[in-house]
Amino acid sequence: MRAPRWIGLPLVAVLLVVATIGAQLAHGGGTYEPLRPADACVERPVTTQADGIDGLTERLVLIGLDDAACTLGTSRESLTLQLARSDEPTRAQVDALRDGLRSAVARMKADGTLPEASALVDEVLDSADLNGLLERVIRALPDSVIDGALKTDDVLDRTIDQLDVRAVLDDVDDPSALNDRIETAVTQAVKDSLRARLRDLV
């Protein structure tokens, strides 16, 4: 009496698994090496999912963290973990991050990815608490006037200089939340700075 066909299926499965493992071992699969973090000192492409000021600050923060990590001799991923796990950032970490953000502004200006101030005006005004007349006057300003009076890199540099980096990093215990915390703080600071500078134009 022949055994039912399904009885042989487990044996076939085991043989397939053994054959697969054997093939991997034969091709060097017996050694496992975890992926190494990217070298923070080597520029890497930075893409964002957001537009406008959110996209600008997201890219700014990622580049800034890379630069800070390079200064501190570590990777962006390791620096993020260190900042999240420490009770308080060190002076060196705070200074490196501030300098990194400023370097990010310079890099974005150099590679042409820093938007003109006029491209950010509508977004700023949409969230600004201005009287209707003042808002209409600002919206009516030609882009050339806005861009001549407001330089995006200057606005960002001033924002970074005034940013309380230590306070932004305080009480962050989740590495995944660190970028969001910095981006939120920088985004709000940029909007506040642009809003104040726009008022001065009229």
Summary of the structure (lengths in Angstrom):
residues: 202
radius of gyration: 25.6
end to end distance: 98.0
largest distance: 98.0
contacts: 533
relative contact order: 0.12
helix: 69%
strand: 0%
